[in-house]
Structure formats: structure tokens, C-alpha cells
Amino acid sequence: MAKYYFNTKTGQVVKGGLFSWWNKMGPYDTPQEAARALDIARQRTQAWDEQTEEFEDNDD
């Protein structure tokens, strides 16, 4: 099954991975999911930051 990627250089969703990894986010199962790549990354980063804060607070 083909995967979809978000090209950070062009802002477009592409099918398959035939371009540089420097400009690629993914893979995603659907083009809709790939289109949300920046939002997904932002949400994951926020969740990781919250987990890190909890870990550091409990480390005392």
C-alpha cells in the first residue's frame, strides 16, 4: 500500500517517497493525515514536553 508524505518545502502532500528526506514528513496512511503533518508533529511535541515535565517533577 502506498504511503503519503508531507513535503515541507512545497507544502504539498505527495504519494510515495521519491524526494529528499530533508523535506519529508511521514509516512502517513492517507493524504488527509499527511496534510495534517505539522499539526500532528506539534501535538506530539507538546505531549512529549508534558511527559518530560511530569518525569522531572516526580524525580525530586
VENWOWO-V177245 format. One record per backbone hydrogen bond with DSSP energy under -0.5 kcal/mol. CO is the residue of the C=O (numbers start at 0). NH is the residue of the N-H. If there is no record, write none. Layout:
# VENWOWO-V177245
co:CO nh:NH
co:CO nh:NH
This chain:
# VENWOWO-V177245
co:2 nh:15
co:3 nh:26
co:3 nh:27
co:4 nh:6
co:4 nh:13
co:5 nh:7
co:5 nh:24
co:6 nh:10
co:6 nh:11
co:11 nh:6
co:13 nh:4
co:19 nh:22
co:20 nh:23
co:22 nh:7
co:22 nh:8
co:24 nh:5
co:27 nh:3
co:29 nh:33
co:30 nh:34
co:31 nh:35
co:32 nh:35
co:33 nh:36
co:35 nh:39
co:36 nh:40
co:37 nh:41
co:38 nh:42
co:39 nh:43
co:40 nh:44
co:41 nh:45
co:42 nh:46
co:43 nh:47
co:44 nh:48
co:45 nh:49
co:46 nh:50
co:47 nh:51
co:48 nh:52
co:49 nh:53
co:50 nh:54
co:51 nh:55
co:52 nh:56
co:53 nh:57
co:54 nh:58
co:56 nh:59
